[in-house]
Amino acid sequence: MNNKINGFTSNATLLGVESRSSAPIRFYRDDNMESNIKGIYPIGEGAGYAGGIMSSAIDGLKCSEVLLKGER
């Protein structure tokens, strides 16, 4: 993909964990969507912030907007 979009693979690690059910707990995140572990952004159903694929997608969009505003 980096051949098509220059910089696509620079300084980014994306990790998506799929589970069969919603998380029974909610991971902490602050107003910048970051957890108490620097650089970790709990998002979506597995993190306890959504209840399905659509709400997980919206949560991902909300997080990306916050991150882009902060230009991290």
ROROSE-150534 format. One record per atom (N, C-alpha, C): residue number from 1; residue in one letter; atom name; y, z, x. Coordinates in steps of 0.02 Angstrom, whole numbers, plus 50000, padded with zeros to 5 digits. Example, Ala and Ser with C-alpha at 12.3 -4.5 7.8 and 13.67 -1.06 7.14 Angstrom:
BEGIN
<rovex i="1" aa="A" at="N" yy="49716" zz="50390" xx="50660"/>
<rovex i="1" aa="A" at="CA" yy="49775" zz="50390" xx="50615"/>
<rovex i="1" aa="A" at="C" yy="49835" zz="50390" xx="50660"/>
<rovex i="2" aa="S" at="N" yy="49888" zz="50354" xx="50642"/>
<rovex i="2" aa="S" at="CA" yy="49947" zz="50357" xx="50684"/>
<rovex i="2" aa="S" at="C" yy="50002" zz="50394" xx="50645"/>
END
This chain:
BEGIN
<rovex i="1" aa="M" at="N" yy="49940" zz="50000" xx="50041"/>
<rovex i="1" aa="M" at="CA" yy="50000" zz="50000" xx="50000"/>
<rovex i="1" aa="M" at="C" yy="50063" zz="50000" xx="50043"/>
<rovex i="2" aa="N" at="N" yy="50058" zz="50030" xx="50102"/>
<rovex i="2" aa="N" at="CA" yy="50116" zz="50032" xx="50146"/>
<rovex i="2" aa="N" at="C" yy="50137" zz="49962" xx="50168"/>
<rovex i="3" aa="N" at="N" yy="50090" zz="49914" xx="50168"/>
<rovex i="3" aa="N" at="CA" yy="50107" zz="49844" xx="50185"/>
<rovex i="3" aa="N" at="C" yy="50151" zz="49812" xx="50132"/>
<rovex i="4" aa="K" at="N" yy="50144" zz="49834" xx="50070"/>
<rovex i="4" aa="K" at="CA" yy="50184" zz="49807" xx="50015"/>
<rovex i="4" aa="K" at="C" yy="50250" zz="49845" xx="50005"/>
<rovex i="5" aa="I" at="N" yy="50248" zz="49911" xx="50014"/>
<rovex i="5" aa="I" at="CA" yy="50307" zz="49953" xx="50005"/>
<rovex i="5" aa="I" at="C" yy="50317" zz="49992" xx="50070"/>
<rovex i="6" aa="N" at="N" yy="50363" zz="49971" xx="50111"/>
<rovex i="6" aa="N" at="CA" yy="50375" zz="50002" xx="50175"/>
<rovex i="6" aa="N" at="C" yy="50393" zz="50076" xx="50165"/>
<rovex i="7" aa="G" at="N" yy="50359" zz="50120" xx="50202"/>
<rovex i="7" aa="G" at="CA" yy="50372" zz="50191" xx="50197"/>
<rovex i="7" aa="G" at="C" yy="50331" zz="50227" xx="50145"/>
<rovex i="8" aa="F" at="N" yy="50288" zz="50191" xx="50109"/>
<rovex i="8" aa="F" at="CA" yy="50248" zz="50221" xx="50055"/>
<rovex i="8" aa="F" at="C" yy="50207" zz="50280" xx="50079"/>
<rovex i="9" aa="T" at="N" yy="50179" zz="50275" xx="50139"/>
<rovex i="9" aa="T" at="CA" yy="50135" zz="50328" xx="50164"/>
<rovex i="9" aa="T" at="C" yy="50169" zz="50376" xx="50212"/>
<rovex i="10" aa="S" at="N" yy="50234" zz="50372" xx="50218"/>
<rovex i="10" aa="S" at="CA" yy="50267" zz="50416" xx="50267"/>
<rovex i="10" aa="S" at="C" yy="50281" zz="50485" xx="50238"/>
<rovex i="11" aa="N" at="N" yy="50259" zz="50536" xx="50275"/>
<rovex i="11" aa="N" at="CA" yy="50275" zz="50606" xx="50260"/>
<rovex i="11" aa="N" at="C" yy="50258" zz="50629" xx="50189"/>
<rovex i="12" aa="A" at="N" yy="50204" zz="50605" xx="50162"/>
<rovex i="12" aa="A" at="CA" yy="50185" zz="50626" xx="50094"/>
<rovex i="12" aa="A" at="C" yy="50110" zz="50635" xx="50090"/>
<rovex i="13" aa="T" at="N" yy="50090" zz="50690" xx="50060"/>
<rovex i="13" aa="T" at="CA" yy="50020" zz="50702" xx="50046"/>
<rovex i="13" aa="T" at="C" yy="50015" zz="50716" xx="49971"/>
<rovex i="14" aa="L" at="N" yy="49978" zz="50674" xx="49936"/>
<rovex i="14" aa="L" at="CA" yy="49969" zz="50684" xx="49865"/>
<rovex i="14" aa="L" at="C" yy="49898" zz="50709" xx="49854"/>
<rovex i="15" aa="L" at="N" yy="49892" zz="50761" xx="49814"/>
<rovex i="15" aa="L" at="CA" yy="49826" zz="50789" xx="49800"/>
<rovex i="15" aa="L" at="C" yy="49820" zz="50799" xx="49725"/>
<rovex i="16" aa="G" at="N" yy="49769" zz="50771" xx="49696"/>
<rovex i="16" aa="G" at="CA" yy="49758" zz="50778" xx="49624"/>
<rovex i="16" aa="G" at="C" yy="49688" zz="50806" xx="49612"/>
<rovex i="17" aa="V" at="N" yy="49685" zz="50863" xx="49581"/>
<rovex i="17" aa="V" at="CA" yy="49621" zz="50895" xx="49566"/>
<rovex i="17" aa="V" at="C" yy="49608" zz="50886" xx="49492"/>
<rovex i="18" aa="E" at="N" yy="49550" zz="50861" xx="49475"/>
<rovex i="18" aa="E" at="CA" yy="49533" zz="50852" xx="49405"/>
<rovex i="18" aa="E" at="C" yy="49484" zz="50906" xx="49383"/>
<rovex i="19" aa="S" at="N" yy="49497" zz="50935" xx="49326"/>
<rovex i="19" aa="S" at="CA" yy="49452" zz="50985" xx="49298"/>
<rovex i="19" aa="S" at="C" yy="49436" zz="50967" xx="49226"/>
<rovex i="20" aa="R" at="N" yy="49386" zz="50999" xx="49198"/>
<rovex i="20" aa="R" at="CA" yy="49366" zz="50984" xx="49130"/>
<rovex i="20" aa="R" at="C" yy="49401" zz="51026" xx="49078"/>
<rovex i="21" aa="S" at="N" yy="49439" zz="51075" xx="49099"/>
<rovex i="21" aa="S" at="CA" yy="49474" zz="51117" xx="49050"/>
<rovex i="21" aa="S" at="C" yy="49542" zz="51137" xx="49077"/>
<rovex i="22" aa="S" at="N" yy="49583" zz="51164" xx="49033"/>
<rovex i="22" aa="S" at="CA" yy="49648" zz="51188" xx="49053"/>
<rovex i="22" aa="S" at="C" yy="49640" zz="51252" xx="49094"/>
<rovex i="23" aa="A" at="N" yy="49687" zz="51264" xx="49138"/>
<rovex i="23" aa="A" at="CA" yy="49684" zz="51324" xx="49179"/>
<rovex i="23" aa="A" at="C" yy="49693" zz="51387" xx="49137"/>
<rovex i="24" aa="P" at="N" yy="49652" zz="51438" xx="49149"/>
<rovex i="24" aa="P" at="CA" yy="49660" zz="51500" xx="49111"/>
<rovex i="24" aa="P" at="C" yy="49720" zz="51541" xx="49136"/>
<rovex i="25" aa="I" at="N" yy="49749" zz="51521" xx="49191"/>
<rovex i="25" aa="I" at="CA" yy="49808" zz="51555" xx="49219"/>
<rovex i="25" aa="I" at="C" yy="49863" zz="51504" xx="49232"/>
<rovex i="26" aa="R" at="N" yy="49922" zz="51528" xx="49246"/>
<rovex i="26" aa="R" at="CA" yy="49977" zz="51484" xx="49263"/>
<rovex i="26" aa="R" at="C" yy="50001" zz="51503" xx="49333"/>
<rovex i="27" aa="F" at="N" yy="50002" zz="51455" xx="49378"/>
<rovex i="27" aa="F" at="CA" yy="50026" zz="51467" xx="49445"/>
<rovex i="27" aa="F" at="C" yy="50102" zz="51475" xx="49444"/>
<rovex i="28" aa="Y" at="N" yy="50127" zz="51519" xx="49485"/>
<rovex i="28" aa="Y" at="CA" yy="50199" zz="51530" xx="49490"/>
<rovex i="28" aa="Y" at="C" yy="50234" zz="51469" xx="49520"/>
<rovex i="29" aa="R" at="N" yy="50291" zz="51450" xx="49493"/>
<rovex i="29" aa="R" at="CA" yy="50335" zz="51402" xx="49524"/>
<rovex i="29" aa="R" at="C" yy="50407" zz="51420" xx="49506"/>
<rovex i="30" aa="D" at="N" yy="50452" zz="51408" xx="49554"/>
<rovex i="30" aa="D" at="CA" yy="50522" zz="51426" xx="49543"/>
<rovex i="30" aa="D" at="C" yy="50560" zz="51370" xx="49509"/>
<rovex i="31" aa="D" at="N" yy="50626" zz="51375" xx="49506"/>
<rovex i="31" aa="D" at="CA" yy="50666" zz="51324" xx="49473"/>
<rovex i="31" aa="D" at="C" yy="50663" zz="51257" xx="49508"/>
<rovex i="32" aa="N" at="N" yy="50643" zz="51257" xx="49571"/>
<rovex i="32" aa="N" at="CA" yy="50635" zz="51194" xx="49609"/>
<rovex i="32" aa="N" at="C" yy="50563" zz="51168" xx="49607"/>
<rovex i="33" aa="M" at="N" yy="50523" zz="51197" xx="49561"/>
<rovex i="33" aa="M" at="CA" yy="50453" zz="51177" xx="49551"/>
<rovex i="33" aa="M" at="C" yy="50407" zz="51195" xx="49609"/>
<rovex i="34" aa="E" at="N" yy="50431" zz="51235" xx="49656"/>
<rovex i="34" aa="E" at="CA" yy="50391" zz="51252" xx="49715"/>
<rovex i="34" aa="E" at="C" yy="50357" zz="51319" xx="49703"/>
<rovex i="35" aa="S" at="N" yy="50295" zz="51326" xx="49728"/>
<rovex i="35" aa="S" at="CA" yy="50259" zz="51389" xx="49722"/>
<rovex i="35" aa="S" at="C" yy="50285" zz="51438" xx="49774"/>
<rovex i="36" aa="N" at="N" yy="50253" zz="51496" xx="49777"/>
<rovex i="36" aa="N" at="CA" yy="50272" zz="51544" xx="49828"/>
<rovex i="36" aa="N" at="C" yy="50247" zz="51524" xx="49897"/>
<rovex i="37" aa="I" at="N" yy="50208" zz="51470" xx="49900"/>
<rovex i="37" aa="I" at="CA" yy="50186" zz="51441" xx="49964"/>
<rovex i="37" aa="I" at="C" yy="50229" zz="51380" xx="49976"/>
<rovex i="38" aa="K" at="N" yy="50270" zz="51381" xx="50028"/>
<rovex i="38" aa="K" at="CA" yy="50317" zz="51327" xx="50042"/>
<rovex i="38" aa="K" at="C" yy="50282" zz="51259" xx="50045"/>
<rovex i="39" aa="G" at="N" yy="50309" zz="51211" xx="50008"/>
<rovex i="39" aa="G" at="CA" yy="50281" zz="51143" xx="50009"/>
<rovex i="39" aa="G" at="C" yy="50227" zz="51130" xx="49958"/>
<rovex i="40" aa="I" at="N" yy="50209" zz="51180" xx="49918"/>
<rovex i="40" aa="I" at="CA" yy="50158" zz="51171" xx="49866"/>
<rovex i="40" aa="I" at="C" yy="50192" zz="51171" xx="49798"/>
<rovex i="41" aa="Y" at="N" yy="50180" zz="51119" xx="49759"/>
<rovex i="41" aa="Y" at="CA" yy="50211" zz="51110" xx="49694"/>
<rovex i="41" aa="Y" at="C" yy="50157" zz="51107" xx="49640"/>
<rovex i="42" aa="P" at="N" yy="50142" zz="51163" xx="49607"/>
<rovex i="42" aa="P" at="CA" yy="50090" zz="51162" xx="49555"/>
<rovex i="42" aa="P" at="C" yy="50115" zz="51124" xx="49493"/>
<rovex i="43" aa="I" at="N" yy="50079" zz="51073" xx="49474"/>
<rovex i="43" aa="I" at="CA" yy="50100" zz="51029" xx="49420"/>
<rovex i="43" aa="I" at="C" yy="50041" zz="51014" xx="49374"/>
<rovex i="44" aa="G" at="N" yy="50054" zz="51011" xx="49310"/>
<rovex i="44" aa="G" at="CA" yy="50005" zz="50985" xx="49263"/>
<rovex i="44" aa="G" at="C" yy="49956" zz="51036" xx="49235"/>
<rovex i="45" aa="E" at="N" yy="49902" zz="51009" xx="49210"/>
<rovex i="45" aa="E" at="CA" yy="49853" zz="51048" xx="49173"/>
<rovex i="45" aa="E" at="C" yy="49818" zz="51100" xx="49216"/>
<rovex i="46" aa="G" at="N" yy="49796" zz="51080" xx="49275"/>
<rovex i="46" aa="G" at="CA" yy="49760" zz="51126" xx="49319"/>
<rovex i="46" aa="G" at="C" yy="49802" zz="51184" xx="49342"/>
<rovex i="47" aa="A" at="N" yy="49868" zz="51175" xx="49344"/>
<rovex i="47" aa="A" at="CA" yy="49914" zz="51228" xx="49365"/>
<rovex i="47" aa="A" at="C" yy="49937" zz="51271" xx="49306"/>
<rovex i="48" aa="G" at="N" yy="49917" zz="51251" xx="49246"/>
<rovex i="48" aa="G" at="CA" yy="49935" zz="51291" xx="49187"/>
<rovex i="48" aa="G" at="C" yy="50000" zz="51270" xx="49154"/>
<rovex i="49" aa="Y" at="N" yy="50027" zz="51211" xx="49171"/>
<rovex i="49" aa="Y" at="CA" yy="50090" zz="51189" xx="49144"/>
<rovex i="49" aa="Y" at="C" yy="50084" zz="51133" xx="49093"/>
<rovex i="50" aa="A" at="N" yy="50023" zz="51117" xx="49073"/>
<rovex i="50" aa="A" at="CA" yy="50014" zz="51063" xx="49025"/>
<rovex i="50" aa="A" at="C" yy="49948" zz="51073" xx="48988"/>
<rovex i="51" aa="G" at="N" yy="49939" zz="51037" xx="48934"/>
<rovex i="51" aa="G" at="CA" yy="49879" zz="51044" xx="48894"/>
<rovex i="51" aa="G" at="C" yy="49842" zz="50979" xx="48883"/>
<rovex i="52" aa="G" at="N" yy="49857" zz="50928" xx="48920"/>
<rovex i="52" aa="G" at="CA" yy="49824" zz="50864" xx="48913"/>
<rovex i="52" aa="G" at="C" yy="49854" zz="50812" xx="48959"/>
<rovex i="53" aa="I" at="N" yy="49828" zz="50752" xx="48956"/>
<rovex i="53" aa="I" at="CA" yy="49849" zz="50701" xx="49003"/>
<rovex i="53" aa="I" at="C" yy="49922" zz="50681" xx="48994"/>
<rovex i="54" aa="M" at="N" yy="49946" zz="50678" xx="48932"/>
<rovex i="54" aa="M" at="CA" yy="50015" zz="50658" xx="48920"/>
<rovex i="54" aa="M" at="C" yy="50064" zz="50712" xx="48943"/>
<rovex i="55" aa="S" at="N" yy="50050" zz="50774" xx="48925"/>
<rovex i="55" aa="S" at="CA" yy="50095" zz="50828" xx="48946"/>
<rovex i="55" aa="S" at="C" yy="50092" zz="50839" xx="49021"/>
<rovex i="56" aa="S" at="N" yy="50034" zz="50824" xx="49052"/>
<rovex i="56" aa="S" at="CA" yy="50029" zz="50828" xx="49125"/>
<rovex i="56" aa="S" at="C" yy="50073" zz="50774" xx="49157"/>
<rovex i="57" aa="A" at="N" yy="50073" zz="50715" xx="49128"/>
<rovex i="57" aa="A" at="CA" yy="50115" zz="50660" xx="49154"/>
<rovex i="57" aa="A" at="C" yy="50188" zz="50679" xx="49149"/>
<rovex i="58" aa="I" at="N" yy="50208" zz="50707" xx="49093"/>
<rovex i="58" aa="I" at="CA" yy="50278" zz="50728" xx="49084"/>
<rovex i="58" aa="I" at="C" yy="50296" zz="50783" xx="49133"/>
<rovex i="59" aa="D" at="N" yy="50251" zz="50830" xx="49144"/>
<rovex i="59" aa="D" at="CA" yy="50264" zz="50883" xx="49192"/>
<rovex i="59" aa="D" at="C" yy="50273" zz="50854" xx="49263"/>
<rovex i="60" aa="G" at="N" yy="50233" zz="50804" xx="49279"/>
<rovex i="60" aa="G" at="CA" yy="50240" zz="50770" xx="49344"/>
<rovex i="60" aa="G" at="C" yy="50307" zz="50735" xx="49350"/>
<rovex i="61" aa="L" at="N" yy="50329" zz="50703" xx="49296"/>
<rovex i="61" aa="L" at="CA" yy="50395" zz="50671" xx="49296"/>
<rovex i="61" aa="L" at="C" yy="50451" zz="50722" xx="49305"/>
<rovex i="62" aa="K" at="N" yy="50446" zz="50778" xx="49269"/>
<rovex i="62" aa="K" at="CA" yy="50497" zz="50830" xx="49275"/>
<rovex i="62" aa="K" at="C" yy="50501" zz="50856" xx="49347"/>
<rovex i="63" aa="C" at="N" yy="50443" zz="50866" xx="49377"/>
<rovex i="63" aa="C" at="CA" yy="50442" zz="50891" xx="49446"/>
<rovex i="63" aa="C" at="C" yy="50471" zz="50840" xx="49493"/>
<rovex i="64" aa="S" at="N" yy="50454" zz="50777" xx="49485"/>
<rovex i="64" aa="S" at="CA" yy="50480" zz="50725" xx="49529"/>
<rovex i="64" aa="S" at="C" yy="50556" zz="50719" xx="49523"/>
<rovex i="65" aa="E" at="N" yy="50583" zz="50728" xx="49463"/>
<rovex i="65" aa="E" at="CA" yy="50655" zz="50725" xx="49453"/>
<rovex i="65" aa="E" at="C" yy="50690" zz="50782" xx="49490"/>
<rovex i="66" aa="V" at="N" yy="50661" zz="50842" xx="49487"/>
<rovex i="66" aa="V" at="CA" yy="50690" zz="50900" xx="49522"/>
<rovex i="66" aa="V" at="C" yy="50688" zz="50888" xx="49597"/>
<rovex i="67" aa="L" at="N" yy="50631" zz="50863" xx="49621"/>
<rovex i="67" aa="L" at="CA" yy="50624" zz="50851" xx="49693"/>
<rovex i="67" aa="L" at="C" yy="50672" zz="50796" xx="49717"/>
<rovex i="68" aa="L" at="N" yy="50681" zz="50744" xx="49678"/>
<rovex i="68" aa="L" at="CA" yy="50726" zz="50690" xx="49698"/>
<rovex i="68" aa="L" at="C" yy="50799" zz="50713" xx="49697"/>
<rovex i="69" aa="K" at="N" yy="50817" zz="50756" xx="49651"/>
<rovex i="69" aa="K" at="CA" yy="50885" zz="50782" xx="49649"/>
<rovex i="69" aa="K" at="C" yy="50900" zz="50825" xx="49711"/>
<rovex i="70" aa="G" at="N" yy="50848" zz="50861" xx="49734"/>
<rovex i="70" aa="G" at="CA" yy="50857" zz="50903" xx="49793"/>
<rovex i="70" aa="G" at="C" yy="50849" zz="50865" xx="49857"/>
<rovex i="71" aa="E" at="N" yy="50828" zz="50802" xx="49853"/>
<rovex i="71" aa="E" at="CA" yy="50818" zz="50759" xx="49912"/>
<rovex i="71" aa="E" at="C" yy="50781" zz="50795" xx="49967"/>
<rovex i="72" aa="R" at="N" yy="50722" zz="50821" xx="49950"/>
<rovex i="72" aa="R" at="CA" yy="50681" zz="50859" xx="49999"/>
<rovex i="72" aa="R" at="C" yy="50651" zz="50814" xx="50049"/>
END
